[in-house]
Amino acid sequence: MLVLYHNDMSTCAQKVRATLAEKDLAWDGHELNLRTGEQHKAQFLKLNPRGVVPVLVHDGNVIIESNIIMEYVEDAFPDTKRLMPKSAQSKAAVRNLLQRLDTALHLHIATISVGIAFRDQLLAVHKNDQALESYYSAVPDPRLQAVYRDVVPSGAGSKSFLLALDGWKRQFADMNTTLASSDWLVGNELTLADMAYLPYMCRFEHLHMTEIWSRYPALASWFDRCRQTAGYRNGIAAWLNPKYLELMKERGLATKAGIRGLSEPPLQGSVAA
């Protein structure tokens, strides 16, 4: 039995749900409200001391970290649709892309999302400095805690935000180069890499920041192909929260005019993702 602790709009939860959907696996779910801090409560921290979703429980075994969950599902259910290539070289390419998300890119999308949209939710729920400090202090990951402290007060004008945006510009440029000669991120078959990156493209779309890939037609075509998959339909689209979509649209449209260089190429010599 598969049990997933998740959130409807979390990019990490989306990529795990997309993987489960693409492999046509049934699961039971517990949805957490991240804005009110349910992921920081003691009961959930027993499952994942890092206080983040998703968490997968399979026959009593607790699996944390979204990329690890994706590979676990692939290994645990070999008789379902294969999402890892056969060759050692291609497997390494998939894992390299997954590692890029873990090392910087996921933190970058959190920075961008908070800076544009979700800071408003946090400020609405936590109405004074003391309440905000309590929320920040409850975040177990010191890197994410630092992002909140920098981006919630300053929004898209913060240094963290601009570095995060440039990191994703670099990644999109790399992906476009790869996709100019293949249908998918690793070769010509859908893999875990595609399911992993798809939610991040969706997040930029929901924030109405698609200008960031306006220079990259191969990337845009890949995104269209991804949206035809069962992973997208049942793992992402079926869970989209209209309230959050409206918030991201409103804040994205209001904010992007003031974002420096949204559609320009990455800065030379800037910090890479």
Protein Blocks (a to p, Z undefined) as FASTA:
>chain_A
ZZddddfklmklmmmmmmmmmnopacddddddfknopmmpmklmmmmmnopacdddeehi
acehjklmmmmmmmmmmmbccfbdfbfklmmmmmmmmmmmmmmmmmmmmmmmmmmmmmmm
mmmmmmcfklmmmmmmmpmblklmmmmmmmmmnmmmbmklmmmmmmmmmmmmmmmmmmmm
cfbfnhjbdcfklmmmmmmmmmmmmnopammmmmmmklmmmmmmmmmpmklmmmmmmmoc
fklmmmmmmmmmmmmmmpghklpccdehiacZZ
